Amino acid sequence: MKLHLDRSAVRFLITGYGPDHVLVNGVRHETSLIILPDELVADWPGNWSSLSSPDFDAVALRAPEILLLGTGPSQRFPAPAVYRHLIAARIGVEIMNTPAACRTYNILAGEGRRVAAALLLNP
């Protein structure tokens, strides 16, 4: 599916996605990543089979209001212990499939929210 670029102050928007990739500002990414309105962490080691608490340290460091965890083509819930430190830091966590996380990220970023999306592309 192709998404249309919003010409707002957001530096990083998701401009498209497919089963094996995400386009950020038109650049194709085929590995898991974290995207925030002002930063892209393209080398995030997130992988569903080995997802652990330290994988979310990069998110905690950036202190978004909310994290959207895209779990691949279907919604899957990791153990709460994996992201408990985000909740303790008052970072909201929403878990959804990756396409829904992409769409929701663009909406929240466009509203000026401090949102992060951690997208698992190799589930």
Secondary structure, DSSP 8 states (H G I E B T S, - for coil): -B-----SS-S--EEEEETTEEEETTEEE-S-EEEETTEEETT----GGG--GGGGHHHHHH--SEEEEE-SSS-----HHHHHHHHHTT-EEEEE-HHHHHHHHHHHHHTT--EEEEE-S--
